Amino acid sequence: MLITKAVLAALQTSVSQVFRSAYRDTATPVDTLATVVASTHSIETYGWMQRLLAMREWIGPRVKQGLATQAYTLKNKSFEATLACDREEIEDDSLGLFEPRAAELGRVAARIWFQLLVDSLIAGTTALGFDGLAFFSASHTLNPAAVQSNLLTPTPLNVTLTDVGDTANMVTINAAVAAMRNFVGEDGRRLGVNPTHIVVAPSRALAVRRVLNTTLISGGSTNVFNGYLQILEIPELDDFASGANWYIADLSAPIKPLILQKRKEVELVAKTSLTDDNVFLNREFIWGVDCRGVAGYGPWWLMAKGN
């Protein structure tokens, strides 16, 4: 097939449509896990919100509840993926063999933001959060009376699919939820944390479903844990510590436990002109995607980690 401007235009339209369709259809729980922030600079600085706003009896002048002077910064990073197609594939009318690769490029591009969040989640025992401590730490100092911990270790989930295993998981999950509900702020009052989700690897999901998604337990008794928490599976957690790490999170508030900072959305760029160096010198048509952003941490009291 002779490659003409019309053929190249049709090629570009086809690749763009396949890419965008795959990008659109690849769903990820980004908005569930993270507060998404539009970035306008290379580095964004966040004032640390020490606690959620609270009502007080109005005696005397108003008391302003603002942000503390402590700052938290996130520097944007750049990401790219590039796809090449040999000119002869087009000349031989093999576009049908190329389109699956364009679809895969769309899927990979759609998952980059979620992957950044997963990486931050896994790094949470060492990467620093708002208070200068690891996001998951046993030494958070928000409470003036004592330190507080969102690092619930050792707290393994039992993967044995038996009544004994179910009971053990009920106790473990309930203890984690209770600990989070008891988090307090600078005034000694509870922060109002209400966990809504448990985040697990697929290797732990079946055992957790037996506890949280069944109506009856052994002997026909009503399962009071049915619907207690929503289950969010993240396959990448099975690649880290054999899936043993799990998390409890309050994802009900506008502010989430993770931050996704976007400087530049995913953009598809084509180099398919016959006069482009890659075509003229290397006989390659190239499509590239790129974006800029970074993931970080919100309030530590909205998520706790167990293993």
C-alpha positions as CSV (number, residue, x, y, z in Angstrom):
1,M,0.0,0.0,0.0
2,L,1.3,3.4,-1.0
3,I,1.6,5.7,2.0
4,T,0.0,9.0,1.3
5,K,-1.2,11.9,3.3
6,A,-4.7,10.4,3.3
7,V,-3.3,7.1,4.6
8,L,-1.3,8.9,7.4
9,A,-4.4,10.9,8.4
10,A,-6.5,7.7,8.6
11,L,-3.7,6.0,10.6
12,Q,-3.5,8.9,13.1
13,T,-7.3,9.0,13.5
14,S,-7.4,5.2,14.1
15,V,-4.5,5.2,16.7
16,S,-6.0,8.2,18.5
17,Q,-9.4,6.6,18.7
18,V,-8.1,3.3,19.9
19,F,-5.8,5.0,22.4
20,R,-8.6,7.3,23.8
21,S,-11.1,4.5,24.0
22,A,-8.7,2.3,26.0
23,Y,-7.7,5.3,28.2
24,R,-11.4,6.1,28.9
25,D,-12.4,2.5,29.6
26,T,-9.6,1.8,32.1
27,A,-11.1,2.5,35.4
28,T,-9.0,3.1,38.6
29,P,-10.1,4.1,42.1
30,V,-8.0,7.3,42.1
31,D,-10.8,9.6,43.3
32,T,-11.7,7.1,46.0
33,L,-8.2,7.1,47.5
34,A,-6.9,10.6,46.9
35,T,-7.6,14.2,46.9
36,V,-6.8,15.3,43.4
37,V,-5.1,18.7,43.2
38,A,-4.4,20.8,40.1
39,S,-0.8,22.0,40.2
40,T,0.4,25.2,38.5
41,H,4.1,25.1,39.6
42,S,7.0,22.6,39.6
43,I,6.7,22.4,43.4
44,E,3.5,22.9,45.4
45,T,3.5,23.7,49.1
46,Y,0.7,22.7,51.4
47,G,-0.1,24.1,54.8
48,W,-0.7,21.2,57.2
49,M,-4.3,21.1,58.4
50,Q,-3.7,20.0,62.0
51,R,-7.3,19.0,62.5
52,L,-10.8,19.2,61.0
53,L,-12.8,22.3,61.7
54,A,-14.9,22.1,64.9
55,M,-17.8,24.2,66.3
56,R,-17.3,25.9,69.7
57,E,-19.5,27.9,72.0
58,W,-19.3,31.5,70.9
59,I,-18.0,33.3,73.9
60,G,-16.0,36.5,73.2
61,P,-14.4,37.1,69.8
62,R,-14.4,34.5,67.1
63,V,-11.5,32.0,67.1
64,K,-10.0,31.6,63.7
65,Q,-9.3,28.0,62.7
66,G,-6.7,28.1,59.9
67,L,-3.7,26.2,58.8
68,A,-0.6,25.7,60.8
69,T,2.7,27.2,59.7
70,Q,4.2,23.8,59.2
71,A,4.6,23.1,55.4
72,Y,4.6,20.1,53.2
73,T,5.9,20.2,49.7
74,L,5.5,18.0,46.7
75,K,7.7,18.3,43.6
76,N,6.2,17.2,40.3
77,K,7.8,14.4,38.3
78,S,7.6,13.7,34.5
79,F,6.5,10.3,33.1
80,E,6.4,9.0,29.5
81,A,5.7,6.0,27.4
82,T,6.6,5.7,23.7
83,L,5.3,3.3,21.0
84,A,6.9,2.7,17.6
85,C,5.5,1.1,14.5
86,D,7.7,0.1,11.5
87,R,6.7,1.8,8.3
88,E,6.5,-1.5,6.5
89,E,3.7,-2.6,8.8
90,I,1.6,0.2,7.3
91,E,2.8,-0.4,3.8
92,D,1.8,-4.1,4.2
93,D,-1.6,-3.0,5.5
94,S,-1.0,-4.5,9.0
95,L,-2.7,-1.8,11.0
96,G,-5.0,-4.4,12.6
97,L,-1.9,-5.9,14.2
98,F,-0.8,-2.5,15.5
99,E,-4.0,-1.3,17.1
100,P,-3.8,-3.7,20.1
101,R,-0.5,-2.0,21.0
102,A,-2.1,1.4,20.7
103,A,-4.9,0.2,23.1
104,E,-2.2,-1.0,25.5
105,L,-0.6,2.4,25.4
106,G,-3.9,3.9,26.4
107,R,-4.4,1.4,29.3
108,V,-0.9,2.1,30.6
109,A,-1.4,5.8,30.4
110,A,-4.6,5.6,32.3
111,R,-3.1,3.7,35.1
112,I,-0.1,6.0,35.8
113,W,-1.9,8.2,38.3
114,F,-3.2,5.1,40.3
115,Q,0.3,3.6,40.1
116,L,1.7,6.7,41.8
117,L,-0.8,6.3,44.6
118,V,0.0,2.6,45.1
119,D,3.8,3.4,45.2
120,S,3.1,6.1,47.9
121,L,1.0,3.6,49.9
122,I,3.7,1.0,49.8
123,A,6.4,3.6,50.8
124,G,4.3,5.0,53.6
125,T,6.4,3.5,56.5
126,T,9.4,5.5,55.4
127,A,8.2,8.4,53.2
128,L,7.3,11.5,55.3
129,G,3.9,13.1,55.7
130,F,2.7,16.5,56.9
131,D,4.1,16.2,60.4
132,G,7.6,15.3,59.4
133,L,7.2,11.6,60.4
134,A,6.6,8.6,58.2
135,F,3.0,8.6,57.0
136,F,2.5,5.3,58.9
137,S,4.1,5.9,62.2
138,A,3.6,4.9,65.9
139,S,4.7,8.4,67.0
140,H,2.3,11.0,65.6
141,T,2.0,13.9,68.1
142,L,-1.3,15.5,67.1
143,N,-2.8,14.6,70.6
144,P,-1.2,16.9,73.2
145,A,-1.6,14.1,75.8
146,A,0.1,11.2,74.1
147,V,1.5,10.0,70.8
148,Q,-0.9,8.1,68.4
149,S,-0.2,5.3,66.0
150,N,-1.6,4.5,62.6
151,L,0.9,1.7,62.2
152,L,-1.1,-1.3,63.6
153,T,1.6,-4.0,63.8
154,P,1.7,-6.9,64.1
155,T,-1.8,-7.4,63.0
156,P,-1.9,-10.1,60.3
157,L,-5.1,-11.0,58.5
158,N,-5.8,-14.8,58.7
159,V,-6.0,-16.4,55.3
160,T,-7.4,-19.7,56.7
161,L,-10.9,-20.1,55.4
162,T,-12.4,-21.5,58.5
163,D,-14.7,-20.2,61.3
164,V,-11.6,-19.8,63.5
165,G,-9.9,-17.7,60.8
166,D,-13.1,-15.6,60.3
167,T,-13.3,-14.9,64.0
168,A,-9.6,-13.9,64.1
169,N,-10.1,-11.5,61.2
170,M,-13.2,-10.0,62.8
171,V,-11.3,-9.2,66.0
172,T,-8.3,-7.8,64.0
173,I,-10.5,-5.6,61.8
174,N,-12.6,-4.3,64.6
175,A,-9.6,-3.4,66.7
176,A,-8.2,-1.4,63.8
177,V,-11.5,0.5,63.2
178,A,-11.8,1.2,67.0
179,A,-8.2,2.6,67.1
180,M,-9.0,5.0,64.2
181,R,-12.3,6.1,65.7
182,N,-10.4,7.1,68.9
183,F,-7.9,9.4,67.2
184,V,-8.0,12.8,68.8
185,G,-6.8,16.3,67.8
186,E,-5.0,19.1,69.7
187,D,-8.0,19.8,71.9
188,G,-8.2,16.2,73.1
189,R,-11.5,15.7,71.3
190,R,-12.0,12.8,68.8
191,L,-11.5,13.8,65.2
192,G,-14.6,12.0,64.0
193,V,-12.8,9.5,61.9
194,N,-15.2,6.8,60.6
195,P,-13.4,4.1,58.6
196,T,-15.2,3.1,55.4
197,H,-12.8,0.8,53.5
198,I,-10.4,-2.0,53.9
199,V,-7.6,-2.1,51.3
200,V,-6.2,-5.5,50.6
201,A,-4.2,-7.6,48.1
202,P,-6.2,-10.2,46.1
203,S,-4.4,-13.0,48.1
204,R,-6.3,-11.7,51.2
205,A,-9.5,-10.6,49.6
206,L,-11.4,-14.0,49.8
207,A,-10.8,-14.2,53.6
208,V,-11.9,-10.6,54.0
209,R,-15.0,-11.2,51.9
210,R,-16.0,-14.1,54.2
211,V,-16.1,-11.7,57.1
212,L,-17.5,-8.5,55.4
213,N,-19.7,-9.8,52.6
214,T,-21.6,-12.7,54.0
215,T,-25.0,-12.6,55.6
216,L,-24.6,-15.6,57.9
217,I,-21.8,-17.1,59.9
218,S,-21.3,-20.6,61.2
219,G,-24.3,-22.1,62.9
220,G,-26.7,-19.8,60.9
221,S,-26.1,-16.7,63.1
222,T,-26.4,-13.2,61.6
223,N,-23.1,-11.8,60.6
224,V,-22.9,-8.4,62.2
225,F,-19.8,-7.6,60.2
226,N,-21.7,-7.9,56.9
227,G,-21.2,-4.5,55.2
228,Y,-19.1,-3.2,58.0
229,L,-16.5,-1.9,55.5
230,Q,-16.2,-1.8,51.8
231,I,-13.4,-3.9,50.2
232,L,-10.9,-2.3,47.8
233,E,-8.5,-4.8,46.1
234,I,-5.2,-3.6,44.8
235,P,-3.3,-6.3,42.9
236,E,0.0,-4.5,43.2
237,L,0.0,-5.2,46.9
238,D,0.6,-8.9,46.2
239,D,4.0,-7.8,44.7
240,F,5.0,-6.3,48.0
241,A,5.6,-8.4,51.2
242,S,3.5,-11.2,49.6
243,G,0.3,-9.2,50.0
244,A,0.5,-9.2,53.8
245,N,0.1,-5.5,54.1
246,W,-3.4,-4.2,54.4
247,Y,-5.0,-0.8,55.3
248,I,-8.1,0.6,56.9
249,A,-9.2,4.0,55.6
250,D,-11.8,6.7,56.0
251,L,-12.6,7.7,52.5
252,S,-15.9,9.4,53.2
253,A,-14.6,13.0,53.6
254,P,-13.7,15.5,50.9
255,I,-10.1,15.3,52.1
256,K,-8.6,11.9,51.5
257,P,-5.6,10.2,53.1
258,L,-3.5,10.4,49.9
259,I,-2.8,13.4,47.6
260,L,-2.5,13.2,43.8
261,Q,-1.0,16.3,42.4
262,K,-1.4,16.8,38.7
263,R,0.7,19.3,36.8
264,K,0.0,18.0,33.3
265,E,-2.6,15.5,32.2
266,V,-1.7,12.6,29.9
267,E,-1.1,13.9,26.3
268,L,-0.7,11.8,23.2
269,V,1.8,13.2,20.6
270,A,2.5,11.7,17.2
271,K,5.6,11.9,15.0
272,T,4.2,10.4,11.8
273,S,5.2,12.9,9.1
274,L,7.2,11.3,6.2
275,T,9.8,14.1,6.8
276,D,10.2,13.4,10.5
277,D,13.7,12.1,11.2
278,N,12.4,9.0,12.9
279,V,10.4,8.1,9.7
280,F,13.1,9.2,7.2
281,L,16.1,7.8,9.0
282,N,14.7,4.8,11.0
283,R,11.5,3.9,9.1
284,E,9.5,4.3,12.3
285,F,6.3,6.0,13.1
286,I,6.2,7.1,16.8
287,W,3.5,7.9,19.3
288,G,4.4,9.1,22.7
289,V,2.4,9.9,25.9
290,D,3.7,12.0,28.7
291,C,2.4,13.7,31.9
292,R,3.6,15.4,35.0
293,G,2.6,15.0,38.6
294,V,3.3,13.3,41.9
295,A,1.5,11.5,44.8
296,G,1.9,12.3,48.4
297,Y,0.1,12.1,51.8
298,G,-2.9,13.8,53.3
299,P,-4.0,13.6,57.0
300,W,-2.4,10.5,58.6
301,W,-5.4,9.8,60.8
302,L,-7.5,8.9,57.8
303,M,-5.6,5.7,57.1
304,A,-4.0,3.0,59.2
305,K,-1.7,0.1,58.1
306,G,-1.6,-3.4,59.4
307,N,0.4,-6.5,58.4
